[in-house]
Amino acid sequence: MEINIDNKNIINRLSRAEGQIRALRQAVEQNELADCSSFVIQIKAARSALKSANEQFVIDHIKKCQLLDPEERDRQISETLKVLASD
């Protein structure tokens, strides 16, 4: 299966977040965190990678929605905005 460039970018961002979370979990499990700031920095980095992946996905999806019939497009965009607003 061929992965398009947009999906590859999203997958790379998700993989980055996954690696950061995995390393953080391992550090907590092994009691290797020296201070609070290193924990917070890693959490912020993972959250940033997830935010970036989310933004890219939403932008790509909105572009694809433009090709739908108006009623379906409006439904999908409305649904997505509700989810984003509840964040």
C-alpha positions as CSV (number, residue, x, y, z in Angstrom):
1,M,0.0,0.0,0.0
2,E,1.4,3.4,-1.0
3,I,1.2,6.2,1.6
4,N,0.7,9.7,0.2
5,I,2.9,12.5,1.3
6,D,0.4,14.1,3.6
7,N,-0.2,10.8,5.4
8,K,3.5,10.2,5.7
9,N,3.9,13.6,7.4
10,I,1.2,12.8,9.9
11,I,2.6,9.3,10.5
12,N,6.1,10.9,11.2
13,R,4.6,13.3,13.7
14,L,2.6,10.5,15.4
15,S,5.8,8.4,15.5
16,R,7.7,11.3,17.1
17,A,5.1,11.7,19.8
18,E,5.0,7.9,20.3
19,G,8.7,7.8,20.8
20,Q,8.7,10.7,23.2
21,I,5.9,9.1,25.3
22,R,7.6,5.7,25.3
23,A,10.9,7.2,26.5
24,L,9.1,9.2,29.2
25,R,7.2,6.1,30.4
26,Q,10.4,4.2,30.6
27,A,12.1,7.0,32.6
28,V,9.2,7.0,35.0
29,E,9.1,3.2,35.3
30,Q,12.9,3.1,36.0
31,N,12.7,6.2,38.3
32,E,15.3,8.0,36.1
33,L,13.7,11.4,36.0
34,A,16.1,13.8,37.8
35,D,13.8,16.7,38.1
36,C,10.3,18.0,37.4
37,S,11.3,20.2,34.5
38,S,12.6,17.3,32.4
39,F,9.3,15.5,32.8
40,V,7.3,18.6,31.9
41,I,9.6,19.3,28.9
42,Q,9.0,15.8,27.5
43,I,5.3,16.0,28.1
44,K,5.2,19.4,26.2
45,A,7.2,17.9,23.3
46,A,4.9,15.0,23.0
47,R,1.8,17.2,23.2
48,S,3.3,19.5,20.5
49,A,3.9,16.6,18.2
50,L,0.3,15.4,18.7
51,K,-1.0,18.9,18.1
52,S,1.0,19.2,14.9
53,A,-0.3,15.8,13.6
54,N,-3.9,16.8,14.5
55,E,-3.6,20.2,12.7
56,Q,-2.1,18.6,9.6
57,F,-4.9,15.9,9.5
58,V,-7.7,18.5,9.9
59,I,-6.2,20.7,7.2
60,D,-5.9,17.8,4.8
61,H,-9.4,16.6,5.6
62,I,-10.9,20.0,5.0
63,K,-9.2,20.1,1.6
64,K,-10.8,16.7,0.8
65,C,-14.2,17.9,2.1
66,Q,-14.2,20.6,-0.5
67,L,-14.7,17.9,-3.1
68,L,-17.9,16.5,-1.4
69,D,-21.4,17.6,-2.2
70,P,-22.3,20.7,-0.2
71,E,-24.6,19.0,2.3
72,E,-22.1,16.2,3.2
73,R,-19.3,18.7,3.3
74,D,-21.2,21.0,5.7
75,R,-22.1,18.0,7.9
76,Q,-18.5,16.8,8.2
77,I,-17.1,20.3,8.8
78,S,-19.8,21.0,11.4
79,E,-19.1,17.7,13.2
80,T,-15.4,18.4,13.2
81,L,-15.8,21.9,14.6
82,K,-17.9,20.6,17.4
83,V,-15.2,18.1,18.4
84,L,-12.5,20.8,18.2
85,A,-14.6,23.2,20.2
86,S,-15.0,20.7,23.0
87,D,-11.2,20.5,23.5
